[in-house]
């Protein structure tokens, strides 16, 4: 951290000491380390508290960075999903076209001369089933 940020931490600790709102546990640690010398205890408290504030600021910055990375990852996943859905829609539309062409071929066979001789009802049923399937595929592709 730069000097400017450290100055801000020192300002915060000075305000805490001036207001009398020091951290009691940290003050006790500083006082014990100074062997009862109040001036040294205050200097140690400032050093400990600034280190504590730096660590807290670092933790917050890491959490913010993690949140940003998670947001970027979510946006990337959403973009990939959108591309995949677009590809799937094209694939469904292509499949619908193939099914409709197949349906047309079966219906053509059912009503042509050769189809009537070879069991035109089978071709007719297959053509109608494929037509219905093609219709639903087109509707599904349009929803994507």
C-alpha distance (Angstrom), angle and dihedral (degrees) to the residues before:
residue distance angle dihedral
X1 . . .
X2 3.76 . .
X3 3.79 128.6 .
X4 3.77 91.6 -102.3
X5 3.80 92.5 58.7
X6 3.80 90.9 45.6
X7 3.82 89.4 52.2
X8 3.78 88.6 54.3
X9 3.81 90.9 52.5
X10 3.80 91.4 48.7
X11 3.82 89.2 49.6
X12 3.79 90.0 52.7
X13 3.81 92.8 49.6
X14 3.80 91.6 46.7
X15 3.80 89.5 52.5
X16 3.83 90.2 49.4
X17 3.81 91.1 51.9
X18 3.82 92.3 44.9
X19 3.82 91.6 49.6
X20 3.79 92.1 44.1
X21 3.80 91.2 -122.8
X22 3.79 97.1 127.4
X23 3.78 123.1 151.3
X24 3.84 102.5 -98.2
X25 3.80 96.3 -150.7
X26 3.79 93.0 47.7
X27 3.82 90.9 45.9
X28 3.82 89.9 52.1
X29 3.82 90.1 50.5
X30 3.82 90.7 50.7
X31 3.82 92.8 45.6
X32 3.80 91.9 49.5
X33 3.80 91.5 48.3
X34 3.81 90.4 50.6
X35 3.82 90.9 51.7
X36 3.78 92.6 -124.9
X37 3.81 97.4 -46.5
X38 3.83 103.4 136.1
X39 3.83 95.4 -158.8
X40 3.80 92.8 51.2
X41 3.80 89.8 43.2
X42 3.79 90.4 54.9
X43 3.81 91.5 49.0
X44 3.81 91.1 48.3
X45 3.81 90.7 46.5
X46 3.80 90.2 53.9
X47 3.81 90.6 49.2
X48 3.83 92.9 47.5
X49 3.79 94.6 43.9
X50 3.82 93.6 48.6
X51 3.82 89.0 50.6
X52 3.81 88.8 49.4
X53 3.81 92.0 50.2
X54 3.82 90.9 47.6
X55 3.81 90.6 51.9
X56 3.80 91.3 47.9
X57 3.82 91.5 49.0
X58 3.81 90.0 48.8
X59 3.80 90.6 50.8
X60 3.79 91.3 50.4
X61 3.81 91.8 47.8
X62 3.82 90.4 50.5
X63 3.81 90.4 50.1
X64 3.80 91.0 49.7
X65 3.82 90.7 48.4
X66 3.81 90.4 48.7
X67 3.81 90.9 49.6
X68 3.81 90.3 50.4
X69 3.83 91.7 48.9
X70 3.80 90.1 49.3
X71 3.82 90.3 49.5
X72 3.82 91.8 49.6
X73 3.81 90.4 47.3
X74 3.80 90.6 50.4
X75 3.81 90.6 49.9
X76 3.80 90.5 50.0
X77 3.81 91.7 49.3
X78 3.80 89.9 49.0
X79 3.81 91.0 50.3
X80 3.81 91.9 48.7
X81 3.79 90.5 47.9
X82 3.80 90.3 50.4
X83 3.81 91.1 51.5
X84 3.81 90.7 47.1
X85 3.80 91.3 49.9
X86 3.80 89.9 49.9
X87 3.80 91.0 51.2
X88 3.78 90.4 46.4
X89 3.81 90.6 51.2
X90 3.81 90.5 52.8
X91 3.78 90.2 47.3
X92 3.82 91.3 49.8
X93 3.80 90.2 48.7
X94 3.79 91.3 49.5
X95 3.79 90.6 48.6
X96 3.81 89.3 49.5
X97 3.79 90.1 53.6
X98 3.81 91.8 49.1
X99 3.81 91.2 48.2
X100 3.80 91.9 48.1
X101 3.81 91.3 49.7
X102 3.80 88.5 49.8
X103 3.79 90.3 48.9
X104 3.79 90.2 50.6
X105 3.82 90.4 49.6
X106 3.81 92.1 51.0
X107 3.80 92.3 46.6
X108 3.80 90.4 47.4
X109 3.78 89.2 50.7
X110 3.80 91.3 48.1
X111 3.81 93.4 54.2
X112 3.79 98.1 37.5
X113 3.77 121.3 91.6
X114 3.83 94.6 -105.2
X115 3.80 92.4 49.9
X116 3.77 94.2 55.5
X117 3.76 90.3 53.2
X118 3.84 94.5 47.8
X119 3.81 98.1 48.7
X120 3.78 104.6 -70.4
X121 3.81 91.8 -169.1
X122 3.80 90.1 69.5
X123 3.79 91.3 51.8
X124 3.79 90.5 45.5
X125 3.82 92.9 52.3
X126 3.81 92.6 45.5
X127 3.79 90.3 48.3
X128 3.81 92.5 50.7
X129 3.81 93.2 46.1
X130 3.79 91.4 50.2
X131 3.81 90.2 46.4
X132 3.79 90.9 54.8
X133 3.80 91.5 45.3
X134 3.80 90.0 49.7
X135 3.81 90.7 50.2
X136 3.81 91.8 53.8
X137 3.80 92.4 44.8
X138 3.80 90.2 53.2
X139 3.82 90.4 50.1
X140 3.81 91.0 47.7
X141 3.80 92.6 48.4
X142 3.82 90.0 49.4
X143 3.84 90.5 54.9
X144 3.80 91.1 55.6
